[in-house]
Amino acid sequence: MDRTFVMFKPDCLERGLVGRILTRFEEKGLRLVAMKMLRISPEVAKQHYAEHVTKPFYPGLESFITASPVVACVFEGPEVVRVVREMLGATSGLKAAAGTIRGDYSSSRQMNLVHASDSPESAAREIGIYFQQSEIQTWDPTLACWYQAPDEG
């Protein structure tokens, strides 16, 4: 089973959209295996956004991501990295298609509500930043057999 990292950003919490968006992932049949609310420190922001630290927009990004709490999650599912990113839509809410999370709820590039890993490698790195292995719960929901055929998982 593949895993991905998902973060409900400060704008998502401030707007009260965590439950509504979390529900969309659950209704899709993705399995929530870890979740916690935290406040990102500048040090963790630098670790998470390491590829952007030297870019001119980084100070604003750090200020945004540390402004309010976030909710960090790990989801499991077949092709989960791709599935979650397609559900989110384009990075800019102004360019995201209607029906996607950002297309339905965002009108900003930076304040786009949710971060999701862009590859299995990024997912592993990001999960490692926010979660200890002991915090990830491997489990099989009773209804799992109704979301995918046995040979699809």
VEXPA-232759 format. One line per field, with one value per residue: x, y, z of N, C-alpha, C, O in turn; residue number from 1. Coordinates in pm, 1 decimal. Example, Ala and Ser with C-alpha at 12.3 -4.5 7.8 and 13.67 -1.06 7.14 Angstrom:
n.c1 = (1319.0 / 1285.0) .
n.c2 = (-569.0 / -225.0) .
n.c3 = (780.0 / 708.0) .
ca.c1 = (1230.0 / 1367.0) .
ca.c2 = (-450.0 / -106.0) .
ca.c3 = (780.0 / 714.0) .
c.c1 = (1320.0 / 1290.0) .
c.c2 = (-330.0 / 3.0) .
c.c3 = (780.0 / 787.0) .
o.c1 = (1423.6 / 1340.9) .
o.c2 = (-331.9 / 113.8) .
o.c3 = (846.5 / 803.9) .
resi = (1 / 2) .
//
This chain:
n.c1 = (85.3 / 65.5 / 194.8 / 127.1 / 209.0 / 11.7 / -72.7 / -279.9 / -296.6 / -225.5 / -424.8 / -635.7 / -711.6 / -776.3 / -996.7 / -1177.8 / -1200.9 / -1093.2 / -1230.7 / -1421.6 / -1258.3 / -1098.0 / -1295.2 / -1346.4 / -1116.8 / -1145.9 / -1393.3 / -1316.8 / -1191.8 / -941.9 / -705.0 / -667.4 / -384.1 / -224.0 / -228.2 / -199.1 / -216.1 / -22.0 / 217.1 / 415.7 / 756.9 / 1006.6 / 1243.3 / 1158.6 / 1005.3 / 1206.1 / 1331.9 / 1124.0 / 1063.9 / 1309.3 / 1416.7 / 1338.4 / 1443.3 / 1646.1 / 1527.4 / 1369.0 / 1100.5 / 1079.9 / 1086.5 / 822.3 / 673.6 / 760.1 / 669.7 / 393.1 / 341.0 / 405.5 / 228.1 / -16.0 / -164.2 / -118.9 / -249.9 / -113.9 / -97.7 / -98.9 / -177.0 / -290.6 / -310.5 / -384.2 / -173.1 / -163.3 / -22.2 / -45.3 / -326.6 / -414.6 / -293.9 / -421.6 / -681.8 / -649.1 / -591.7 / -467.1 / -183.9 / -235.1 / -527.8 / -680.4 / -637.7 / -707.7 / -918.3 / -1275.6 / -1441.8 / -1214.5 / -1028.3 / -882.7 / -986.2 / -1247.8 / -1234.6 / -1025.1 / -862.5 / -607.8 / -250.3 / -51.2 / -203.0 / -339.1 / -460.4 / -399.2 / -115.7 / 50.4 / 251.3 / 471.4 / 580.6 / 663.4 / 910.4 / 936.7 / 718.4 / 802.4 / 1020.2 / 892.5 / 699.2 / 873.9 / 971.3 / 760.1 / 643.6 / 697.9 / 777.5 / 627.2 / 396.7 / 237.8 / -35.2 / -95.2 / -359.0 / -655.5 / -944.5 / -1278.0 / -1451.1 / -1281.4 / -1273.5 / -1473.4 / -1388.7 / -1171.7 / -1089.3 / -951.3 / -709.6 / -624.2 / -515.9) .
n.c2 = (-117.4 / 216.0 / 527.4 / 870.6 / 1210.6 / 1459.6 / 1792.1 / 2003.8 / 2332.3 / 2653.7 / 2839.6 / 2672.3 / 2571.8 / 2814.0 / 2892.5 / 2697.9 / 2454.3 / 2199.6 / 1958.6 / 1928.6 / 1894.7 / 1677.3 / 1483.9 / 1447.2 / 1307.9 / 1074.5 / 980.7 / 913.2 / 681.8 / 663.7 / 571.5 / 689.9 / 701.3 / 831.8 / 1126.8 / 1458.8 / 1765.5 / 2056.2 / 2318.7 / 2467.3 / 2522.0 / 2775.5 / 2634.8 / 2374.3 / 2445.0 / 2528.6 / 2284.5 / 2133.8 / 2284.6 / 2285.5 / 2306.5 / 2556.6 / 2752.9 / 2939.3 / 3101.0 / 3404.3 / 3430.2 / 3282.7 / 3388.1 / 3493.6 / 3260.0 / 3104.9 / 3267.4 / 3249.8 / 2967.0 / 2925.4 / 3075.4 / 2991.6 / 2698.3 / 2372.6 / 2075.2 / 1767.3 / 1479.1 / 1130.1 / 936.0 / 627.7 / 422.8 / 280.3 / 408.3 / 653.7 / 900.5 / 1024.3 / 1024.0 / 1188.7 / 1433.9 / 1488.1 / 1516.5 / 1750.8 / 1945.2 / 2207.5 / 2401.7 / 2678.5 / 2816.7 / 2972.0 / 2862.1 / 2602.8 / 2329.6 / 2328.2 / 2128.8 / 2011.0 / 2018.4 / 2259.7 / 2406.6 / 2434.5 / 2563.9 / 2753.6 / 3063.8 / 3145.7 / 3128.7 / 3075.4 / 3051.1 / 2789.9 / 2593.8 / 2307.1 / 2099.1 / 1848.2 / 1561.2 / 1531.4 / 1308.9 / 959.6 / 951.9 / 1210.1 / 1193.7 / 998.6 / 1136.2 / 1368.3 / 1256.0 / 1149.3 / 1384.0 / 1479.9 / 1266.5 / 997.4 / 653.3 / 497.1 / 644.0 / 602.2 / 428.3 / 114.8 / -43.0 / -228.6 / -127.0 / -234.6 / -202.7 / -200.3 / -389.0 / -308.1 / -93.9 / -138.2 / -401.6 / -720.4 / -768.7 / -515.6 / -368.0) .
n.c3 = (0.0 / -90.4 / 43.5 / 135.1 / 221.2 / 368.1 / 429.4 / 603.0 / 562.9 / 730.9 / 633.9 / 571.2 / 822.1 / 951.8 / 801.9 / 861.2 / 718.5 / 736.8 / 816.8 / 611.5 / 383.8 / 458.4 / 469.5 / 196.7 / 111.5 / 263.0 / 167.2 / -87.3 / -42.5 / 62.3 / 306.9 / 625.7 / 817.2 / 996.1 / 1198.5 / 1312.2 / 1497.6 / 1483.9 / 1545.3 / 1314.6 / 1335.2 / 1256.9 / 1200.5 / 1130.0 / 909.9 / 733.0 / 691.5 / 576.0 / 343.8 / 207.4 / -55.2 / -132.2 / 32.2 / -34.4 / -218.5 / -336.9 / -251.6 / -21.6 / 255.9 / 289.4 / 253.0 / 470.8 / 679.5 / 637.6 / 669.4 / 932.8 / 1074.0 / 1189.8 / 1342.2 / 1185.1 / 1028.7 / 1011.7 / 809.1 / 719.8 / 448.0 / 308.0 / 15.2 / -309.8 / -558.1 / -426.3 / -404.4 / -658.3 / -681.1 / -466.0 / -537.6 / -779.4 / -683.8 / -538.9 / -736.8 / -958.4 / -845.0 / -805.7 / -690.2 / -857.6 / -1103.6 / -1080.6 / -1158.4 / -1145.1 / -905.7 / -809.4 / -500.4 / -453.8 / -665.4 / -588.5 / -337.7 / -315.6 / -399.5 / -453.5 / -502.0 / -306.4 / -69.5 / -71.1 / 68.2 / 110.5 / 136.7 / -49.4 / -93.4 / -376.7 / -493.4 / -443.6 / -312.7 / -203.0 / -33.6 / 153.7 / 269.4 / 374.1 / 547.3 / 732.8 / 849.5 / 1004.0 / 1147.0 / 1375.6 / 1328.7 / 1501.9 / 1533.4 / 1318.7 / 1211.3 / 1107.8 / 958.4 / 876.9 / 755.0 / 819.1 / 601.9 / 384.5 / 180.5 / 12.6 / -129.5 / -306.1 / -535.0 / -434.8 / -578.4 / -643.1 / -436.7) .
ca.c1 = (0.0 / 143.4 / 165.4 / 159.8 / 196.9 / -82.4 / -77.5 / -381.3 / -218.4 / -291.9 / -546.8 / -740.0 / -759.7 / -838.3 / -1126.0 / -1265.1 / -1226.3 / -1024.7 / -1326.8 / -1482.9 / -1159.4 / -1064.8 / -1405.8 / -1330.0 / -1016.2 / -1204.2 / -1495.9 / -1246.7 / -1147.2 / -805.4 / -697.7 / -594.1 / -304.5 / -160.5 / -281.9 / -175.6 / -215.0 / 100.7 / 259.6 / 544.8 / 859.8 / 1089.8 / 1340.8 / 1088.1 / 969.1 / 1328.0 / 1351.6 / 1016.8 / 1076.8 / 1453.9 / 1447.4 / 1295.1 / 1499.5 / 1727.4 / 1448.9 / 1321.5 / 967.4 / 1080.3 / 1044.3 / 675.9 / 626.4 / 783.9 / 577.8 / 259.9 / 326.4 / 423.2 / 133.7 / -123.3 / -141.9 / -146.8 / -280.9 / -32.1 / -161.4 / -47.0 / -281.8 / -250.5 / -400.8 / -319.2 / -136.3 / -214.5 / 42.7 / -111.3 / -469.1 / -432.2 / -257.8 / -530.4 / -795.4 / -619.9 / -596.1 / -351.0 / -133.3 / -310.3 / -672.4 / -738.8 / -619.8 / -753.9 / -1048.3 / -1391.4 / -1452.0 / -1096.9 / -1032.7 / -840.4 / -1080.2 / -1372.1 / -1220.1 / -910.6 / -846.0 / -472.3 / -143.4 / 10.9 / -306.1 / -408.9 / -525.9 / -344.4 / 8.5 / 61.2 / 377.4 / 466.4 / 638.4 / 681.8 / 1031.9 / 900.2 / 627.5 / 883.1 / 1097.6 / 802.0 / 644.1 / 981.6 / 985.1 / 647.1 / 594.8 / 778.2 / 713.8 / 530.7 / 274.5 / 164.5 / -116.3 / -130.4 / -484.4 / -743.4 / -1084.1 / -1373.5 / -1510.7 / -1177.9 / -1306.5 / -1572.7 / -1326.5 / -1090.6 / -1085.7 / -832.2 / -587.9 / -591.4 / -452.4) .
ca.c2 = (0.0 / 339.4 / 631.9 / 1008.5 / 1310.1 / 1567.7 / 1892.1 / 2107.5 / 2451.9 / 2749.7 / 2898.2 / 2569.7 / 2572.9 / 2943.5 / 2898.8 / 2590.8 / 2360.9 / 2071.6 / 1847.4 / 1916.2 / 1841.6 / 1543.0 / 1398.0 / 1413.7 / 1201.7 / 952.2 / 931.8 / 856.6 / 548.5 / 667.8 / 529.0 / 778.0 / 617.6 / 917.4 / 1262.7 / 1539.0 / 1910.4 / 2111.2 / 2450.8 / 2450.5 / 2617.8 / 2815.9 / 2529.6 / 2268.1 / 2502.7 / 2522.9 / 2143.7 / 2093.0 / 2359.8 / 2300.2 / 2345.9 / 2695.1 / 2842.1 / 3047.1 / 3175.2 / 3531.6 / 3420.9 / 3196.9 / 3451.2 / 3498.8 / 3122.5 / 3066.9 / 3346.4 / 3192.1 / 2830.7 / 2927.6 / 3173.0 / 2924.1 / 2553.1 / 2290.3 / 1935.9 / 1679.0 / 1348.3 / 1029.6 / 854.9 / 511.0 / 380.4 / 255.3 / 528.6 / 760.5 / 1029.4 / 1079.7 / 1043.1 / 1307.5 / 1554.7 / 1514.4 / 1567.2 / 1889.8 / 2033.2 / 2292.4 / 2473.0 / 2802.2 / 2799.2 / 3042.0 / 2778.7 / 2467.2 / 2296.8 / 2309.4 / 1989.7 / 1979.4 / 2086.9 / 2398.8 / 2470.3 / 2463.1 / 2640.6 / 2844.3 / 3163.8 / 3193.8 / 3032.2 / 3037.2 / 3007.1 / 2687.5 / 2508.0 / 2175.1 / 2053.6 / 1702.7 / 1516.8 / 1523.3 / 1182.3 / 866.7 / 989.2 / 1326.1 / 1146.3 / 934.2 / 1241.0 / 1454.1 / 1176.4 / 1141.8 / 1512.8 / 1505.4 / 1150.6 / 882.0 / 531.3 / 449.3 / 724.3 / 561.6 / 311.6 / 26.1 / -110.3 / -263.9 / -98.3 / -340.3 / -178.5 / -190.6 / -478.4 / -243.8 / 18.4 / -193.9 / -546.7 / -771.7 / -758.5 / -375.1 / -307.1) .
ca.c3 = (0.0 / -100.7 / 142.3 / 101.7 / 327.4 / 339.5 / 535.8 / 597.6 / 592.4 / 819.6 / 576.9 / 579.8 / 960.3 / 980.5 / 732.5 / 909.5 / 608.2 / 754.1 / 815.7 / 479.1 / 289.2 / 506.6 / 427.4 / 54.4 / 101.5 / 317.6 / 75.1 / -202.5 / -2.1 / 112.2 / 446.7 / 715.5 / 907.7 / 1097.4 / 1195.3 / 1431.9 / 1484.7 / 1537.9 / 1500.1 / 1248.0 / 1374.1 / 1142.8 / 1170.6 / 1056.6 / 779.7 / 649.4 / 656.6 / 484.7 / 218.6 / 186.3 / -193.1 / -154.4 / 134.4 / -93.2 / -317.1 / -282.1 / -191.7 / 96.6 / 381.9 / 294.6 / 269.1 / 609.9 / 762.4 / 619.7 / 720.3 / 1078.0 / 1128.6 / 1263.0 / 1340.6 / 1067.5 / 1058.8 / 929.3 / 792.8 / 627.5 / 386.8 / 230.6 / -89.5 / -438.3 / -633.1 / -341.8 / -432.4 / -776.2 / -653.5 / -381.5 / -613.1 / -874.1 / -607.1 / -501.1 / -852.7 / -983.9 / -727.8 / -791.0 / -686.3 / -972.8 / -1221.9 / -1050.5 / -1216.8 / -1057.0 / -864.3 / -729.0 / -371.0 / -471.5 / -756.7 / -516.1 / -214.5 / -310.3 / -505.4 / -430.2 / -527.2 / -179.3 / 24.0 / -148.6 / 166.1 / 141.0 / 72.8 / -64.6 / -152.7 / -522.8 / -538.6 / -331.2 / -241.1 / -121.0 / 71.8 / 257.8 / 336.1 / 451.0 / 657.4 / 831.6 / 919.7 / 1093.2 / 1221.4 / 1412.5 / 1276.8 / 1601.0 / 1524.7 / 1198.9 / 1245.8 / 998.1 / 993.1 / 766.6 / 788.3 / 788.4 / 470.5 / 281.0 / 68.5 / -72.1 / -200.5 / -415.0 / -545.7 / -366.4 / -660.2 / -667.9 / -319.7) .
c.c1 = (90.3 / 100.2 / 198.6 / 140.5 / 103.5 / -80.8 / -189.0 / -313.7 / -296.1 / -421.4 / -663.8 / -798.9 / -833.7 / -977.8 / -1222.0 / -1298.7 / -1163.2 / -1122.3 / -1385.2 / -1383.8 / -1116.1 / -1171.3 / -1390.9 / -1227.4 / -1072.5 / -1309.9 / -1435.8 / -1198.6 / -1002.6 / -806.6 / -610.6 / -518.9 / -226.8 / -216.0 / -245.7 / -175.8 / -87.2 / 123.3 / 397.7 / 639.1 / 935.6 / 1191.2 / 1277.1 / 1046.0 / 1088.7 / 1356.9 / 1248.9 / 1034.7 / 1223.1 / 1488.6 / 1412.3 / 1364.4 / 1576.6 / 1650.7 / 1389.4 / 1185.1 / 966.2 / 1039.0 / 891.5 / 615.2 / 643.3 / 688.6 / 435.9 / 245.8 / 342.3 / 318.6 / 25.5 / -92.5 / -172.0 / -191.8 / -203.8 / -95.2 / -78.4 / -166.7 / -218.8 / -355.2 / -323.4 / -295.8 / -174.2 / -149.9 / -27.7 / -257.4 / -491.7 / -401.5 / -364.5 / -654.2 / -774.5 / -635.0 / -470.1 / -312.9 / -209.9 / -459.6 / -742.5 / -730.4 / -671.9 / -896.1 / -1156.0 / -1403.9 / -1329.0 / -1105.5 / -993.2 / -934.1 / -1208.5 / -1354.0 / -1108.4 / -912.9 / -707.3 / -372.1 / -83.6 / -91.3 / -396.7 / -452.5 / -452.1 / -214.0 / 0.3 / 191.9 / 362.6 / 527.8 / 648.0 / 805.6 / 1006.7 / 809.5 / 707.1 / 962.1 / 1007.8 / 736.9 / 746.7 / 1004.1 / 880.2 / 604.2 / 706.5 / 705.1 / 605.8 / 399.0 / 187.5 / 95.5 / -151.9 / -254.7 / -565.3 / -887.2 / -1175.0 / -1430.1 / -1409.0 / -1211.0 / -1408.9 / -1516.7 / -1240.5 / -1104.4 / -955.3 / -702.9 / -548.1 / -513.9 / -308.5) .
c.c2 = (124.3 / 438.9 / 768.9 / 1095.9 / 1420.3 / 1662.5 / 1992.3 / 2233.9 / 2549.5 / 2809.0 / 2800.7 / 2565.8 / 2701.0 / 2954.0 / 2787.4 / 2486.8 / 2222.6 / 1954.6 / 1821.7 / 1852.0 / 1701.4 / 1443.3 / 1357.2 / 1302.6 / 1069.7 / 894.8 / 871.3 / 714.4 / 545.7 / 639.5 / 625.7 / 691.2 / 698.4 / 1058.3 / 1333.4 / 1687.0 / 1961.1 / 2252.6 / 2432.2 / 2561.8 / 2663.0 / 2708.3 / 2416.0 / 2318.9 / 2496.1 / 2379.7 / 2099.0 / 2156.6 / 2383.0 / 2350.7 / 2491.9 / 2797.4 / 2959.7 / 3132.4 / 3301.6 / 3524.4 / 3344.2 / 3268.2 / 3460.6 / 3361.1 / 3077.3 / 3140.5 / 3289.8 / 3058.3 / 2823.7 / 3015.3 / 3112.7 / 2775.1 / 2491.6 / 2153.4 / 1850.4 / 1540.3 / 1258.4 / 948.3 / 738.8 / 482.9 / 351.0 / 388.1 / 656.0 / 896.2 / 1097.2 / 1113.2 / 1170.7 / 1434.2 / 1588.3 / 1567.1 / 1713.5 / 1984.4 / 2116.9 / 2370.0 / 2601.8 / 2772.8 / 2867.2 / 2959.7 / 2636.8 / 2446.5 / 2286.5 / 2160.4 / 1942.4 / 2058.7 / 2233.0 / 2474.2 / 2510.7 / 2561.8 / 2745.0 / 2943.4 / 3226.9 / 3086.6 / 2982.5 / 2984.4 / 2908.5 / 2569.6 / 2381.8 / 2153.7 / 1902.3 / 1669.8 / 1500.9 / 1396.0 / 1088.2 / 901.8 / 1110.0 / 1284.2 / 1084.5 / 1038.3 / 1325.3 / 1379.6 / 1169.2 / 1270.4 / 1525.6 / 1388.6 / 1053.0 / 759.0 / 480.6 / 527.2 / 687.1 / 428.3 / 231.5 / -50.7 / -137.1 / -236.2 / -212.8 / -325.7 / -174.8 / -276.3 / -417.9 / -124.0 / -26.5 / -346.7 / -595.9 / -757.0 / -614.2 / -310.2 / -334.4) .
c.c3 = (0.0 / 6.8 / 86.2 / 224.3 / 281.0 / 458.8 / 508.4 / 649.9 / 681.7 / 763.2 / 583.3 / 720.9 / 991.7 / 918.1 / 774.0 / 804.0 / 626.4 / 743.5 / 679.0 / 379.6 / 329.7 / 462.3 / 280.9 / 35.7 / 152.9 / 223.7 / -50.7 / -171.2 / 42.2 / 261.5 / 526.1 / 815.6 / 1011.3 / 1082.7 / 1324.7 / 1397.7 / 1549.8 / 1485.7 / 1440.5 / 1292.3 / 1249.2 / 1103.1 / 1090.3 / 918.5 / 684.0 / 604.6 / 552.8 / 346.7 / 181.2 / 45.9 / -222.1 / -63.6 / 74.5 / -194.0 / -254.5 / -213.3 / -59.9 / 225.9 / 396.0 / 316.0 / 413.9 / 704.2 / 756.4 / 691.4 / 872.5 / 1148.3 / 1217.4 / 1263.0 / 1203.9 / 1117.6 / 959.2 / 928.0 / 703.1 / 579.6 / 312.3 / 124.5 / -216.3 / -510.1 / -557.8 / -368.0 / -549.5 / -747.3 / -571.9 / -460.4 / -717.1 / -802.6 / -567.2 / -618.7 / -863.3 / -857.9 / -701.9 / -793.4 / -802.6 / -1101.1 / -1203.0 / -1104.7 / -1109.3 / -1027.2 / -789.7 / -599.0 / -386.3 / -565.5 / -687.5 / -400.9 / -212.6 / -425.6 / -494.2 / -468.5 / -395.7 / -80.2 / -48.2 / -62.0 / 207.1 / 65.6 / 61.5 / -133.4 / -303.0 / -579.5 / -418.8 / -247.6 / -150.1 / -6.0 / 185.9 / 337.1 / 426.6 / 567.7 / 770.0 / 909.2 / 1029.8 / 1182.0 / 1254.8 / 1357.9 / 1372.9 / 1598.3 / 1405.1 / 1228.4 / 1120.2 / 1039.9 / 867.4 / 807.0 / 744.5 / 647.8 / 356.3 / 158.5 / -26.7 / -148.5 / -318.5 / -415.1 / -482.8 / -448.6 / -691.8 / -553.2 / -316.7) .
o.c1 = (181.3 / -13.1 / 286.5 / 67.4 / 114.3 / -86.6 / -191.8 / -277.7 / -415.6 / -518.0 / -778.5 / -920.5 / -941.3 / -1066.8 / -1335.6 / -1410.9 / -1178.5 / -1097.5 / -1397.1 / -1422.0 / -1099.1 / -1139.6 / -1420.4 / -1247.4 / -1049.3 / -1315.2 / -1498.2 / -1168.7 / -945.1 / -898.6 / -492.2 / -580.6 / -169.8 / -246.7 / -259.0 / -141.6 / -48.7 / 55.8 / 488.4 / 605.0 / 929.5 / 1221.4 / 1335.8 / 1050.5 / 1072.8 / 1401.4 / 1283.4 / 1021.9 / 1257.3 / 1581.3 / 1452.1 / 1345.2 / 1571.8 / 1706.5 / 1362.7 / 1157.3 / 863.4 / 960.3 / 838.2 / 516.9 / 552.3 / 634.0 / 367.0 / 149.9 / 297.7 / 321.5 / -19.8 / -3.4 / -240.5 / -173.9 / -225.1 / -140.3 / 1.4 / -246.5 / -107.9 / -472.9 / -208.3 / -386.8 / -213.0 / -217.1 / -65.3 / -305.6 / -578.3 / -475.5 / -393.8 / -724.1 / -869.9 / -686.9 / -376.5 / -398.3 / -245.6 / -510.7 / -851.4 / -805.5 / -679.3 / -981.2 / -1130.3 / -1379.4 / -1335.7 / -1181.5 / -1063.2 / -958.3 / -1270.8 / -1446.7 / -1098.0 / -959.0 / -690.0 / -404.0 / -67.2 / -67.5 / -511.7 / -478.2 / -442.9 / -202.8 / -50.5 / 237.1 / 256.7 / 527.5 / 641.3 / 805.6 / 1049.9 / 822.9 / 681.8 / 970.0 / 1042.2 / 721.8 / 712.2 / 1051.1 / 909.7 / 535.5 / 796.7 / 582.9 / 504.0 / 299.6 / 75.2 / 159.4 / -230.2 / -256.0 / -544.2 / -946.1 / -1149.4 / -1454.6 / -1446.6 / -1179.3 / -1429.6 / -1589.3 / -1237.3 / -1127.4 / -857.9 / -596.6 / -448.3 / -451.8 / -239.2) .
o.c2 = (134.9 / 436.3 / 782.9 / 1061.8 / 1468.7 / 1619.6 / 2057.2 / 2241.6 / 2531.7 / 2826.9 / 2842.3 / 2557.5 / 2698.0 / 3017.2 / 2783.2 / 2436.5 / 2136.8 / 1860.7 / 1707.2 / 1765.3 / 1615.1 / 1331.2 / 1243.1 / 1212.9 / 964.7 / 773.5 / 786.3 / 636.7 / 438.1 / 679.4 / 641.2 / 615.9 / 641.2 / 1104.1 / 1277.0 / 1728.2 / 1915.2 / 2298.2 / 2385.6 / 2680.0 / 2595.9 / 2692.5 / 2367.5 / 2244.0 / 2461.4 / 2357.3 / 2034.3 / 2088.9 / 2489.0 / 2430.1 / 2545.4 / 2917.7 / 3069.8 / 3227.5 / 3305.6 / 3605.3 / 3340.0 / 3211.0 / 3437.5 / 3346.8 / 3018.7 / 3081.3 / 3282.7 / 3037.5 / 2727.4 / 3027.4 / 3177.8 / 2730.5 / 2550.4 / 2120.2 / 1859.4 / 1490.0 / 1304.8 / 898.9 / 749.8 / 514.7 / 392.6 / 470.2 / 755.2 / 998.5 / 1214.0 / 1219.8 / 1251.4 / 1532.0 / 1705.7 / 1653.5 / 1791.1 / 2094.7 / 2098.9 / 2400.4 / 2630.8 / 2711.5 / 2825.8 / 2983.2 / 2559.7 / 2535.2 / 2241.8 / 2076.5 / 1844.9 / 2155.0 / 2321.3 / 2593.4 / 2610.3 / 2636.0 / 2819.3 / 2911.8 / 3345.7 / 2967.7 / 2862.1 / 2883.3 / 2937.4 / 2460.1 / 2351.9 / 2185.4 / 1835.4 / 1742.9 / 1462.1 / 1376.4 / 1133.1 / 883.6 / 1111.9 / 1334.0 / 1114.8 / 1029.3 / 1351.1 / 1436.1 / 1181.4 / 1266.5 / 1577.1 / 1409.5 / 1028.8 / 761.5 / 427.0 / 481.6 / 735.9 / 329.8 / 277.1 / -115.8 / -73.8 / -312.0 / -278.9 / -426.0 / -148.7 / -238.6 / -470.6 / -59.5 / 41.5 / -410.2 / -520.8 / -734.6 / -592.1 / -205.8 / -290.5) .
o.c3 = (82.3 / 54.7 / 1.1 / 317.3 / 168.3 / 574.0 / 403.8 / 767.4 / 705.6 / 837.4 / 599.0 / 737.8 / 1051.4 / 975.0 / 726.9 / 799.5 / 539.5 / 667.8 / 635.6 / 300.9 / 243.6 / 422.3 / 245.6 / -46.1 / 93.0 / 202.9 / -114.2 / -261.8 / 58.6 / 332.8 / 496.2 / 890.9 / 1104.2 / 972.6 / 1433.3 / 1286.9 / 1657.3 / 1393.4 / 1509.4 / 1287.4 / 1146.1 / 984.8 / 993.6 / 821.0 / 567.0 / 492.0 / 453.9 / 244.7 / 128.7 / 30.7 / -325.5 / -81.8 / 129.3 / -248.8 / -134.4 / -124.8 / 7.6 / 301.3 / 504.6 / 388.5 / 472.4 / 797.3 / 858.1 / 765.8 / 934.8 / 1270.7 / 1311.6 / 1190.7 / 1120.2 / 1234.8 / 838.3 / 1031.0 / 621.7 / 659.2 / 259.9 / 141.1 / -229.3 / -521.7 / -619.4 / -355.0 / -540.6 / -785.6 / -605.5 / -450.9 / -739.8 / -855.5 / -562.2 / -601.6 / -785.4 / -774.6 / -587.7 / -887.1 / -842.4 / -1195.7 / -1298.7 / -1096.8 / -997.5 / -1113.8 / -714.8 / -589.4 / -336.8 / -546.5 / -724.2 / -368.6 / -115.0 / -535.3 / -521.3 / -467.9 / -375.9 / -14.2 / -81.3 / -112.1 / 326.1 / -52.8 / 151.5 / -221.5 / -352.2 / -701.0 / -304.4 / -125.8 / -34.8 / 105.8 / 302.5 / 459.6 / 542.0 / 676.0 / 887.5 / 1022.9 / 1137.6 / 1282.0 / 1174.6 / 1342.8 / 1329.0 / 1655.0 / 1392.4 / 1265.4 / 1036.8 / 1144.4 / 764.0 / 884.1 / 643.9 / 580.8 / 242.0 / 45.7 / -135.9 / -224.1 / -421.0 / -312.1 / -477.8 / -390.7 / -760.3 / -573.3 / -224.9) .
resi = (1 / 2 / 3 / 4 / 5 / 6 / 7 / 8 / 9 / 10 / 11 / 12 / 13 / 14 / 15 / 16 / 17 / 18 / 19 / 20 / 21 / 22 / 23 / 24 / 25 / 26 / 27 / 28 / 29 / 30 / 31 / 32 / 33 / 34 / 35 / 36 / 37 / 38 / 39 / 40 / 41 / 42 / 43 / 44 / 45 / 46 / 47 / 48 / 49 / 50 / 51 / 52 / 53 / 54 / 55 / 56 / 57 / 58 / 59 / 60 / 61 / 62 / 63 / 64 / 65 / 66 / 67 / 68 / 69 / 70 / 71 / 72 / 73 / 74 / 75 / 76 / 77 / 78 / 79 / 80 / 81 / 82 / 83 / 84 / 85 / 86 / 87 / 88 / 89 / 90 / 91 / 92 / 93 / 94 / 95 / 96 / 97 / 98 / 99 / 100 / 101 / 102 / 103 / 104 / 105 / 106 / 107 / 108 / 109 / 110 / 111 / 112 / 113 / 114 / 115 / 116 / 117 / 118 / 119 / 120 / 121 / 122 / 123 / 124 / 125 / 126 / 127 / 128 / 129 / 130 / 131 / 132 / 133 / 134 / 135 / 136 / 137 / 138 / 139 / 140 / 141 / 142 / 143 / 144 / 145 / 146 / 147 / 148 / 149 / 150 / 151 / 152 / 153) .
//
